[in-house]
Amino acid sequence: MNRFKAVLLTASTLGLAMLAPLAHGQTTPAYTFVDLGTAFNLTAEATDINDAGQITGHTYDGTNMRAFRITPVNGTWFQGSGNINSLMALVTTDGTHPYSQSLGINKWGELAGQALGSGYTSPQNAFFWRTDLSGVKLSNVHSWAFGINDNGSVAGTIYPNKGGSLETIWRLVNGSFVATTIPRPTGSSGGIAQSINNLDQVVGYFDQSSGATIQPFVWLPAPAYGLPAGTTILPTLGTGGTALRINQTGSIVGHTFVGGQSQAALWTPNGSGYSVQNLSGPEWLFSSAYVANNPEVGALLTVVGTSRNTFGEDRAFVWDSATGMRDLNTLTVNGPQASVTVAKAVNKGGLIVGYYRPVGSTASRSFLLVPNATLPAATAVPASPSDLSGVNGSNQVSLSWADGSTDENGFQVRRSADGVTYKQIGWVAANTGFFTDNFEDQSYKPAYRYSYRISAFNVAGYSTGATLDVVTPGVPLAPSGLVVGTYSSPLRVRIGWRNNSNTQDSVVVERSENGGSFAPLTTLTDSTASSVGSIVYYYDAAVVGNRTYSYRLRSHSTNGSYSSYSAVVSATTPRR
């Protein structure tokens, strides 16, 4: 199937998809990917979505950060030819707070976040925006607001004199906000109130004074779930954790620390408190859950968040009790060349928002996932492609492979510069056996070894993949960042530099004495030649006092070529 087909998002397509019956064993619900960053033409991070489909977050144009709210009209997030700007409101605050950031939205379209001073430093104040987007500063001291409920109550933190934090709830009383501090347990030095539901139940975490652990908590204004009113430390699966969101039925999500890694967690009321569940599987190194929705009657609870797989790649995930944790990148019928990395929120209808980074960009872009599509069902990952080969071109590598399966939904293309950590650089549609890497991330280097991995995927996950090392043509990059220093006891000169080629098999060090001609000093073939990216050193002990020594280096590649010379550095040895 074509992963890159265009889909018109309207109320009719959304409603039909959510109501249409699915043939068991034949298809599985899937998503249409909407790149909100393209519509904004700004760096943007979507942070929350309400059940009406209103989206909030913040944009950044290189100078200004502004909170935003998008309101769909007639069931669509676009007007005209993909124009979203007429539906988006950029939030302002006041003269002393030129910047703003929004982290939560309630059903009325009211927002909670921060008003930020120039340079995103002082003053930083918790802020509340009404439906008409007029603003209210919640605190006159350094503070943050993270969550908001449908009553307009806000959860956040105050930092008196920028010291230890106070977990705080702001409630509307007679038209004004009144702050209440959440009691913390003995031994806690501070913490964050992250989320508040419509019962004014709050979750977050406490820092321990010893610094050993971070403890998740729930605060209840009245007895509930078999717990008394007040603060309760939630159970964990290891050494502490963080509670990030509580929904209207008391389900809590966040993460606990297991074996030194965070694992997405779900806390469920059990009549005598809470039980905790690890949402991750063995294929995920670590993960965190950000939101559990308030599902329709009869629907499953849906949790979204971010995770990192064994390849070191960050992936947005969706979880429910029927299918477990699944990579959202395998559940979209279209999508960006880069992977979707962070899912921040999901609403009652299953709409998901978050952000990712396009290939070759350091800026985040917001996305919306609409559950109006299907993909072929699968209970096992597809077979891996085979016969992977690569051809060098002008600043590009063309890859081809043999399709080894009939049940893939597409292929994922990864590249690594060290053979260990891979980064996704593209998706390819099913039944396709080629991809050209144009190095859109500007990482191309001559005479450099790149490792590629091509994996087939379907809704069950990714195949192991076919791998290939490709060495680009040309001469290697010269060593850079040369530094030099002298020592008197024993007398010697230390030269430091950074290697820039992973195909070099040696580094040639040349030396000049008192302005004379350069001559080879030594050829290094140990770790000082093979280490790439970090600073390495060589000590020249064949020197005498009160002489000026100059050094230059060049790399030799396994393809037989030499780099150009590095810059020259000089040092004068101490008089003896």
N, C-alpha and C positions, 0 to 999 in steps of 0.2 A: 504494500500500500504506500501511498505517497505521504510522507511525513510533513511535507511542506505545502499542502493545499491551503488555500485561503477560505475562511469561513466568515460569513456575515453574522454579526452578533446582534440579535434582536430579541424582543420578548417572546416572539413566537418560536424561534429556534431554541431558546433556552427552555421554555416551558414544555415544548414537545419532547425534548430530549430527557427531561427529568421525569416525565410521566409515562413515556413509552416503555412497554414491557421488553425485557431482554431475554432472549432465548438462552436458557441455562446450558453451559458447556460450549456455546458457540461464540458469544461475545462477552466483553466485560466493559463496564463504564469507563470512559476516558474523558480527556479534557482538550479543549481548544485553547491554545496559548495566545494571549494578547500582550504585545509589547507596549506597555504604557510609556516607556522611556522614549520610544519613537514619536509618540503623540505629543509628549511634553517638549521634546527637543531639549531636555535638561537632564542632568544627573538627578535621579529621583529614587527614593526608597519608600515603598508603600509599607505601612506598619499595621494597619487594621482595616477591617471592613465590617459594616453592620448588616443586619438582615434585610435592609432595603437596598443593599448593593452600593451604598455610599462608601468611598474609599478615602482614607487619610494617610498622611505621611509627610515627607518634606522633600523639597527640591533644592538643587544647588546649581547655580549658573556660573560658577568659578569665582564669584564675589559674594553673592547673597544666598543665605539659606532661608527658605520660607516654608512654613507649614502649608499644606494644601488639603482641600476637600473636593472630591469629585462626586457629583450627583448625577446618576443616570436619568435620562429623559425618555419616556416611552419605551423603557426596557433596553435601551442601548447606551453604551458609554461613548459613542461617537456621533458627531453630526457632520453632515457634508462628506467630504472626501477624507475620512480618517481624522477629522479635527476634533480634538478633545478640549482644547483651550477654552471654548465657550462654555463648557460644563464645569471647569475647574476654577475654584476660588483660591487665590494666594492670600494667606492670612498675614495681617500686619499686627503690630502691637502698639508701641508708643515711641516717643522720641529717644528714650534712653535704652530701648530694646529694638534695634533695627532688624534683628533676626529672630526666627521662630522655628520650633520643631514640634511636631504632633506625634503622639504615641498611642492614642486611644480615641475611639468614637463610639457614641451610644446610639440608640435607635432614633433619637431626635436630630442627629447630625451634630450634636455638641461634641467638642473636642477637649482633650487634656494633653498638656505637653509643657514646653518651656519657652519662655521669652529670653532671648540671649542678647548680651551686650556686644559691642564692637569687638571683633577678633574672636567672637564666640567665648569670651571670658566673662568677667564681671560686668554688669550684674547678670546672674542666672536665676530666674525666678519661675516657680511653678505657675502655670497659666491655665485658665479655663476659657474656652470660646463658646458663646451662645450659638443658637441655631442661625442667627443673623450674622454670626462671626464677629460680633463685638466682643471684646476681651475683658477678663477680670484677672488681675494679679492676685494669686492666692497667698503669697507670703512676701514680706519685705526683705527677707534674708535669703541666702543661697539655698535653693530648693529645686526639687524636680517632681513632676507629676507623671505617673506611668499608666494609670488605669482610670476608667470612668464607667459608672453604671447609668441605668436609664433614669434614675432619680436625680442625676447631676452630681452625685457624690464622687469624690476623686481620691485615689490612693497615691501616695508618693512619699517623699522624704524631705525633711528639713535638716540643713547643716548649720546650726547656730555658730556664728563666727567661723564658719568653714571648719568646724571641729567635728566631733563624733556626730553621727546622724541620728535623727529621731524619726521613726516610722510613723507616718501621719495620715489621717483621714480628714478631708475637708468636706463638710456637709452644709447644705443650704438651710439656714434657719432664719425665717422672717426676711428672706430676700438677700441675706448676706452669708458668706462662707465662714464657718466656725471650724477651727482646727482641733482635732483630738489626737493625742499621742497614744500609740499602742504600747501597752506595758511589755517590756522585754524580760526574758528570763535572767536569773543571776548568772554573771559571768560573761554576758554579752556586751560587746563594745559598740554596737551599732547595727545597722541593717537597712533593708529596703522594703517598703510596702509596694508590691508590684501590681496587684489586681484587686478589684472590688466588684462583687456581683450585686444583684438588685435587693438582696437581703442585707446589704452592707457587710457581708462576710469578706474578709481580706486575707490574702496570702502574700508571702514574700520570703525573706530569709534574714537570719541574724548572723552577724560575725561574732565569733567567740574571742574573748580577750586574749586567750593564749595563741590565737592565730591558727590553731590546729584544724578546725573544721568550720564549715558554713552550714547552718542548720535551717531547713525549711520550716515554715510555720503557717498555721491558719489561726486567725482571730475571729471569734464569733461574738456578736453583740448580745446573743441570747443562746440558751442551750440548743444544740442541734446535733444530729448524727450520733447520738449517744455520748456527746461531749458536753462539758459545762461551758458556760459563757467565759470568754477570755482567750488567752493565748495558749495554743497547744503546739508543741514541737511534733512535726510529722515523722513517721517512721521512714527509714532509708534502707537501701540495699547494701550500703558500704559505709563510707566515712563522710556523712553529711550530704547536702544537696541544696537545691534551690527550687522553690515553688514560684511559677511565673504567671499562672492564670487559673482562675476559678470560674466555672460556669454557673448557670442559674440553679442547677440541681446539686451543686456541691462537688462535682468532679474537678480535680486539680491536676494540672500538668506542669512539668518542669524537667529537672534531671537530678539524679543522685550520682555520687562518685563511687565507682566500682573499680577496684584495682588501679586507682589513680586516674581513671578516665571517666568523663561524664557520660551517663547513659540516660536516654529519654525515659521519663517515668510518668506513670498515671497513678494518682491516689484516688481511691474510690471509697465512699462512705459504706460501712458494713454494719451499722447499727450499734457498734460499740467503739466507734472511732473511724480510723482509716486503714485500709490495706494498700500496699504499694506494689506496683507491677513494673517490671523492666520491659519497655517496648522494643528494644533493639534486638537484633539477631547477631550471630557470629561474624557476619560479613561487614559489620560496621564497627570501626575503631572507637568512635565516640559519637554522641548525638545529644540533642536537647529538643524537648517539645515546647512549643510556644503557646498554642491555643487548643482547647477542646471546645467544639461548638455546642450549641443547644439544638439537638436534632429534632426534626419533625417527629410527631407521634409514630411509633413503629419503625423509625429509621435508626441506624446504628450511630453511636457516638463516633465522631471523626476528629482525629488529632493531626496537627501538622507541625513541622519543625525543620531542623537541619541536622545532617549527619555527615560523617566522613568515612569513606570506605577504605579497604585495605590498600588501594592504590594512592591514598592520600588525597582523594578528590572529595570536595564538599558537595553534598546532594540535598535538595529539598525532598522531604518525605511526606507521605500521608499514611495514617494508620487507622484501622478499625479492627474490631474483634474478630471479624470473619476472615480477613486476608492478612492481618499483621502489618508490619512496616514495609512500605513499598516506595521505591525511587520514583518520584513524580516524572522524571525525565523519560521513563519507560511507559508512561500513561498518557502522553500527549500525542495528538495526531499531527501536530506541527510544532515548531519550536525554533529557538535560536541555535546557531552553531555552537555556542558555549553552553555549558550545563546550567540548569536552574538550580541555584545553590541554597537559597533561604526562603522557606515558606513561613510567613509571619502570622497569618490569620486565616480562618475559615468561618463562613457564616452558616446559618441554618440550611440554606439552599445548596451548600457545598461549593460555593465560590471561594477561591483561594487567592490571596495576594501575597507578594513577597518581592524579592529582588535578586539580581544576578549581575555578572560582569561579562560583557561581550568579549569575544576573542580580540586581543590587541588593545583592550581598554582597561584603565584603572578606575573608571567611574562606574558606579552602580546604576542599574536601570530597573524600574518597577515593572512587574508583570501581573496579569490577572489570568487565572485559569478558570474556564467555564466548563462545567460538567455536562456538555451537550453532545458528546460523541461516544463512539464505541470502538473497541479494538478486538481482534480475535482473541478468544480466551486461550490460555496456555497453563499447563501445570508443571512444565519443565522448561529450562532455558534452551535456546536453540543450539545446534552444533556450531562449533567455531569455523570460520573461514579457513582456507588453506592456501598454499602456494603464494604467499605474500611476496611481492617484489617491488622494487623502487627504482626509478630512473631520475637522475639529477638533471635539472634544467637551470635556467638563469634565475638564481635566487628562489628556487622552488624545488620540491620533490614530488614526483608523480607516483602514486601507489596504485597497485592493482592486486586483486586476489580472486580466488575461486570461492563462490558461494557454497557453503557446506550444509545448508539447511533449507527447508521449505516453509518454515513457520516463523521466520523472523519478521519483525516490524521495521527493521532498519539495522544500520551498523553505526557503531560509535568509533570515532578515530581519536586516538590519544597519541601524544608525543612526549618524550622525556629527553632531557639534556644530560642526565646522569645515569640512565638505565634503572633508576629506582623510583623516583617520583614522577608520575605521569600527569599530564594536563590534557583535558579534552580540547580538541581543536576543531571538531566538526561532527555532524551527523550525516549519514548517507541513507537514502531511501532503500527499502527492501529490493532485492533482486538487482542490485547495483554492485559492480565489482571494481570501482575505481574512485580515487579521490586525489586532488592536487592540493598539496600544502604550499600556500603562497606566503607563509610566515607573516600573517596579518598582525601578529604580536611583535613584529620587528626584532625577532630573536635570531634571525639567520646569521650564521657565522661561516666563513670559508674554512675548509679542511677541518670540519667539526663532525663528531659522531652524534647522530640523533637516533633514538630508539622509538619505533612505532609499534603500536598494538591496535589491532582491528578486532572488535568484538561484535558479534551479532547479539541482538536483544529482542525480547518480546515482553509481555506484561509480567512474566515470571522472573525476569532479570537478564543478566548479561552472560554470554559464554566466556570461557577463559580467554580466548582470543589468539590470533596469530601475531607473532612478533617478528621484527626485522630491524637490523641496524643499518643505517645509511650514512656514509661519510661524504660530506659535500666536497666539491672540487675546490681547488685554489690552494693558496699558501696559508699556513696557520697565522693566527693573530699573535703579535709580538707580546712579550711580557710587559706589564705596565705597573704604575705606582711605585717606581723604584725609590728606595730610601737607603741611606748609608750612614754609618756611625763608626767611631773608632774606640778602641780599648787600649789601655796602657799596660795592663798586667793580667795575662800576657799580652804583648803587643799584637794587635790584629785589627782588621776592618770587617765590619758586618754589613752585608748587602741584603736588603729585603725587597721582595717584589710579589706580584700576583700573576699567576699563569692564567692564560685565557683560552687555551686550546686543550681539548680532551683527547686529541689524537697525537699530541707530541710524545716522542719517546726520549727526548733529551733536551737539555737547555745548555747552550754554549755561552760561557762567561768569558768576555774579553776585557783586558785591562790595559790602561795607558799609565805610564809613570812620568810625572813632571811635564806633562804636555806632549810626550812623545807619541809614537804611533801605537795604535791598538794591536794587541797580539792575543791569541787564545790563552786563557789562563787555565780553564778546566772545562770538561763536558760532564754535566750531571745527569745521571740516569736513575737516581733513587727517587724517594717521595718528593723531593724538591722539584722534580720535573713532572711527576704524575699528578700532584695535587692541583686541582683547578678551583679558582675562585677565592681561596684563602691566601693570606700572606705567608710566604715561605722565606727562609733565610739561608745564606751561605757565609761562612767565615773564612776570610783570606788571611792566613797566618804568615804567608811568604812576603812580609813587608818589613821595611826598616823605618826608623824614626825620622820625623821632619821631612817627609816626602808627600807629595800630592798624588793620589791615585784616583784615576777615573775608570768607570766601569760602564759597559753596555752589554746587553743580552739579546739573544735571539733563540727562537724555538725551532726544533727540527721535528717534522711530522712523520708519521708512519708511511705517508705517501712519498717520502723522499725529498720533500721541499722544505725550504727554510723560510721563516718569517722575516719581515724587515727587522731592523735593529730597534731596540727600545730607546727611550730617552737616555741621556748620559747623566750619571751622578758622580760627584767627586767628594773626596774627603782628604784632609791632611793629617797624617799620623803625628802623635805627640813627639816632642824632642826627647831623645834618650841621652 
